Amino acid sequence: MNPAARGKSSNASTTQVSIAGLGQSGGQTILRQIRAQGTPPDMMKPVEDIVKTLEEGRRVESVPAGLASLFRPSIQPYLIS
């Protein structure tokens, strides 16, 4: 039980903050997750092309409708960074 909950004061922190972030880029994480679903190689090509463009620091203006939720304009800056 937390010491403060028992009426005792404590200076110990009970919060943890990770400053390391992901071990992989967001784009690489998306690629890994989509591949793990068994997506056929020919359907992976557009995803790979988009991730490559974003990792080069460029936004993608035309995203196929089926990928719009993954690569919508509001998320692209995060994937670029």
C-alpha positions as CSV (number, residue, x, y, z in Angstrom):
1,M,0.0,0.0,0.0
2,N,1.1,3.5,-0.7
3,P,2.6,5.2,2.5
4,A,0.5,8.3,1.8
5,A,-2.6,6.2,1.7
6,R,-1.8,5.0,5.2
7,G,-1.4,8.5,6.5
8,K,2.4,8.6,6.3
9,S,4.1,11.2,4.1
10,S,6.6,10.1,1.5
11,N,8.8,11.9,-0.9
12,A,9.1,8.9,-3.2
13,S,7.8,9.4,-6.7
14,T,5.2,7.0,-7.9
15,T,5.3,8.3,-11.5
16,Q,7.5,7.1,-14.2
17,V,8.2,9.0,-17.4
18,S,9.9,7.5,-20.4
19,I,12.1,9.9,-22.3
20,A,13.5,7.3,-24.7
21,G,10.5,7.0,-27.0
22,L,10.0,4.2,-29.4
23,G,12.8,1.8,-30.3
24,Q,11.9,2.3,-34.0
25,S,10.4,5.1,-36.0
26,G,6.7,5.3,-36.3
27,G,6.9,4.4,-40.0
28,Q,8.9,1.3,-39.3
29,T,6.5,0.3,-36.5
30,I,3.5,0.6,-39.0
31,L,5.4,-1.5,-41.5
32,R,6.1,-4.2,-39.0
33,Q,2.5,-4.3,-37.8
34,I,1.1,-4.5,-41.3
35,R,3.5,-7.2,-42.3
36,A,2.6,-9.2,-39.2
37,Q,-1.0,-9.3,-40.4
38,G,0.1,-11.2,-43.4
39,T,-0.5,-8.5,-45.9
40,P,0.5,-9.6,-49.4
41,P,3.7,-8.1,-50.8
42,D,1.9,-6.3,-53.7
43,M,-0.3,-4.5,-51.1
44,M,2.7,-3.6,-49.0
45,K,4.3,-1.6,-51.9
46,P,2.2,1.6,-51.4
47,V,2.7,1.5,-47.6
48,E,6.5,1.1,-48.1
49,D,6.6,3.9,-50.6
50,I,4.7,6.2,-48.3
51,V,6.9,5.4,-45.3
52,K,10.0,5.9,-47.4
53,T,8.8,9.3,-48.5
54,L,8.0,10.4,-45.0
55,E,11.3,9.1,-43.7
56,E,13.0,11.3,-46.3
57,G,11.2,14.3,-44.7
58,R,8.6,14.8,-47.3
59,R,4.8,14.8,-46.9
60,V,2.6,12.6,-49.0
61,E,-0.2,14.5,-50.7
62,S,-2.0,11.6,-52.3
63,V,-2.7,8.7,-50.0
64,P,-4.9,5.7,-51.1
65,A,-8.3,5.7,-49.4
66,G,-7.5,2.4,-47.6
67,L,-4.4,3.9,-46.0
68,A,-5.9,7.3,-45.2
69,S,-6.4,6.6,-41.5
70,L,-2.7,5.5,-41.1
71,F,-1.2,8.3,-43.1
72,R,-3.6,11.2,-42.8
73,P,-2.1,14.7,-43.0
74,S,-2.3,15.4,-39.3
75,I,-0.1,12.3,-38.4
76,Q,2.5,12.8,-41.2
77,P,4.6,15.4,-39.2
78,Y,4.9,12.9,-36.4
79,L,6.0,10.1,-38.8
80,I,8.5,12.5,-40.5
81,S,10.1,13.4,-37.2
